[in-house]
Amino acid sequence: MMDVLALLTLGGLAIALLILIALPIILVAVLVVALLKLVFFVIFLPFRILGLAFGVGFKAIGLVLKGTILLGAFALLLLVGLVPLAPIIMLGVVLYLLLRPSRARSVPAGGA
C-alpha cells in the first residue's frame, strides 16, 4: 500500500515539475502570439482603412445608381399610366390653341 502511495506522490511531483518547466515556455509563447497579433494589426491597419473607404464609396455609388434606376422605373410606370389619357390631353391642347387667340388682351397697367 505504501508503494502505491509513494508512486502516486512521485507521479504528482513529476507532473508538477513538468508544469513548472513548461509554464514559462507556454507564457512566452502566449506573449509572442499576442505581440505578433498586435504587430500584424498595426501593419495591416492602413489596408483595412483603405478597404473601408472603398466600401463606403462603392456603397454610395450603388445607392445613387439604385435611386436612379428606381426613379427611372417610376417615371416609366407613370408614363405608361398616362398613355390612355393622351387623347384627352391632346384634345385639351388643341382646344387651348384654338381658343387662345379669341381671348381679350389685357391692357398693361401703365399703358392707358
C-alpha positions as CSV (number, residue, x, y, z in Angstrom):
1,M,0.0,0.0,0.0
2,M,2.9,2.3,0.8
3,D,4.5,1.7,-2.6
4,V,1.4,2.8,-4.4
5,L,1.1,5.9,-2.3
6,A,4.8,6.7,-3.0
7,L,4.4,6.0,-6.7
8,L,1.3,8.4,-6.8
9,T,3.3,11.1,-4.9
10,L,6.3,10.7,-7.2
11,G,4.0,10.9,-10.2
12,G,2.3,14.0,-8.9
13,L,5.7,15.6,-8.2
14,A,6.8,14.7,-11.7
15,I,3.8,16.3,-13.2
16,A,4.2,19.4,-11.0
17,L,7.9,19.6,-12.2
18,L,6.8,19.3,-15.8
19,I,4.3,22.1,-15.3
20,L,6.9,24.3,-13.6
21,I,9.3,23.8,-16.5
22,A,6.6,24.2,-19.3
23,L,4.8,27.2,-17.7
24,P,7.4,29.8,-18.7
25,I,7.6,28.4,-22.2
26,I,3.8,28.5,-22.6
27,L,3.7,32.0,-21.1
28,V,6.4,33.2,-23.5
29,A,4.5,31.6,-26.4
30,V,1.3,33.3,-25.4
31,L,3.1,36.7,-25.1
32,V,4.8,36.2,-28.5
33,V,1.4,35.4,-30.2
34,A,-0.2,38.4,-28.6
35,L,2.6,40.6,-29.7
36,L,2.5,39.2,-33.3
37,K,-1.2,39.8,-33.4
38,L,-0.7,43.4,-32.4
39,V,2.2,43.9,-34.9
40,F,0.1,42.4,-37.8
41,F,-2.9,44.5,-36.8
42,V,-0.7,47.7,-37.0
43,I,0.8,46.6,-40.3
44,F,-2.5,45.8,-42.0
45,L,-4.4,48.7,-40.4
46,P,-3.9,51.1,-43.4
47,F,-5.2,48.4,-45.8
48,R,-8.3,47.9,-43.6
49,I,-8.9,51.7,-43.5
50,L,-8.5,51.8,-47.3
51,G,-10.9,48.9,-47.8
52,L,-13.4,50.6,-45.5
53,A,-13.1,53.8,-47.5
54,F,-13.6,51.9,-50.8
55,G,-16.5,50.0,-49.3
56,V,-18.3,53.3,-48.3
57,G,-17.6,54.8,-51.7
58,F,-18.9,51.8,-53.6
59,K,-22.0,51.7,-51.3
60,A,-22.7,55.3,-52.1
61,I,-22.3,54.8,-55.8
62,G,-24.6,51.8,-55.5
63,L,-27.2,53.8,-53.7
64,V,-27.1,56.6,-56.3
65,L,-27.4,54.0,-59.1
66,K,-30.3,52.2,-57.3
67,G,-32.1,55.5,-56.8
68,T,-31.6,56.5,-60.4
69,I,-32.9,53.1,-61.6
70,L,-35.9,53.3,-59.3
71,L,-36.7,56.9,-60.3
72,G,-36.5,55.9,-64.0
73,A,-38.8,52.9,-63.4
74,F,-41.2,55.1,-61.5
75,A,-41.2,57.6,-64.4
76,L,-41.7,54.8,-66.9
77,L,-44.7,53.5,-64.9
78,L,-46.1,57.0,-64.7
79,L,-45.7,57.5,-68.4
80,V,-47.3,54.1,-69.2
81,G,-50.1,55.0,-66.8
82,L,-50.7,58.3,-68.6
83,V,-50.8,56.8,-72.2
84,P,-54.5,56.1,-72.0
85,L,-55.1,59.8,-71.1
86,A,-53.1,61.0,-74.2
87,P,-56.2,61.6,-76.4
88,I,-57.8,63.7,-73.7
89,I,-54.6,65.7,-73.1
90,M,-54.2,66.3,-76.9
91,L,-57.8,67.4,-77.2
92,G,-57.2,69.9,-74.3
93,V,-54.1,71.2,-76.0
94,V,-55.9,71.6,-79.4
95,L,-58.8,73.5,-77.7
96,Y,-56.4,75.7,-75.9
97,L,-54.5,76.6,-79.1
98,L,-57.8,77.3,-80.9
99,L,-59.4,79.4,-78.2
100,R,-56.3,81.3,-77.2
101,P,-56.5,84.0,-80.0
102,S,-60.1,84.8,-79.2
103,R,-59.3,85.8,-75.6
104,A,-59.4,89.5,-74.9
105,R,-56.0,91.0,-74.4
106,S,-55.5,92.7,-71.1
107,V,-54.2,96.3,-71.1
108,P,-50.9,96.8,-69.5
109,A,-51.1,98.7,-66.2
110,G,-49.1,101.8,-67.2
111,G,-50.1,102.0,-70.9
112,A,-53.6,103.5,-70.7
